[in-house]
Amino acid sequence: MFEHSGVAEVAVIGAADQQSGDHVCAVVAIAGDVAPTLDELREFVGGRLARYKLRRQLEIVNSLPRNAAGKVLKTELRARFDQPLERS
């Protein structure tokens, strides 16, 4: 996903899922003015990842939160985006 031209940086977290317990959520900082869609990113990585690893949730941010050493603070991302995925 990082290789996509619309993605500046990306972090992947586990988020709650009412049906399966959890799902994959991609948090993306965009490169440029236009954010890629979830379908666009799923198609982009579709040939490189197993189907179950494809993201079901996409969140767009200006930048990823980092600590003083430069590590992404996934605990902050989970606190912000860990919402149960609603299914129809």
Secondary structure, DSSP 4 states (H G I P E B T S, - for coil): -TTSTTEEEEEEEEEEETTTEEEEEEEEEESSS-PPPHHHHHHHHTTTS-GGGS-SEEEEESS--B-TTS-B-HHHHHHHH--PBP--
